[in-house]
Amino acid sequence: MDIATSEGKMFVSLLGVFAEFEREIIRERVVAGLVAARARGHKGGRRPKLSPAQERQVQSLKRGGMTVTEIAETLQCSRHTVYKALGHARTMVD
């Protein structure tokens, strides 16, 4: 096939249109599936590493003078998770 001709250009354009149409149909199905899952009570995303009680423990340990690294080692989580828990505490206070 020669895409330099008008027939070739038309064929390539049609392939693009069909690919875009198929992608939109897939997207609609995914969105509909997510809506149906939410209606059934499912929540997307990863489960939190720390429970609400552990987040409160992070806050109290930090107020007690422990470093973030020590808190992370105590709760067997990453420092990022500790910073995230401390950030949640700040947003709840604001």
N, C-alpha and C positions, 0 to 999 in steps of 0.2 A: 504494500500500500504506500502510496506517495502522499504525504501530508502537505505537499506544496500545491496540490490541485484543490479546486473548490470542493470536490467530493470528499477528499481526504480531510480537509479542514472541518467539514460538516460532520463526518464520522467521529473525529476526535472531540468535537464539541458535544455531540450526543453522548459519548462515553462519559464526559465530565458531568453532564446533566444527570445521567442515570446514577453515577456514583454519589453525587450530592443528594439526590432523592433518597437513595438507600441509606445514607448516613443520617438524614433527618428522620427517617422511619425508625432506625435503631435508637436514636436519641429520644423520640417520643415514647418508645417502649420502655426504655430505662427510666424515664421520668415517671411514667405510669406505674412501674414496678415499685419505685421509691415511695410514691404517694400511697400505694396499697399497703406497703410494709409499715409506713407510719400509721395508717389507719388501724392496722392490727396491733399497734403498740410497740413496734420495733424502733429502736433508735440507732442511727448509724454512727460510725466512728469507733475509735479504739476505747476500750474500757479504761477508766482512770487507774493509775498505778496505786495511788493512795486513797484510802477510804476517808470519809469526812472526819472520823475520829483521829486518823493519822495526820490529817491536815491540821487539826487543832493541836495535836502533839508537836508538830513542826513549829507552830507559832509559839507554843509555850517553851519549847527548847531554845528557840532563838531569843526569846525574851530573857531566858535564864543565862544567856551568855555563850551558848555553844556556837561553834562556827558552822557554816553551811556544810563543809566537808564532814565534820563529825556527825551532824544530823543525818547526812546521806548514808554514812557508814552504819549508823545506828538502825535506820529504817531499811537498809539494803536497797537503796534506790540511787539514782543519779543526782548530781548536784542540780542539774537542770530541773528535775522534778521538785526538788526542795524550793528552788527559786520560784517555780510556778505556783506552788502552794502558798508561799509568802505573798506572791502577787495577788492570788485570789483573796487573801485576807485583806490586802489593801483596798481592793475594789469593793469589797463588802462594807468597809468602813466609810468609804467616800460617799 
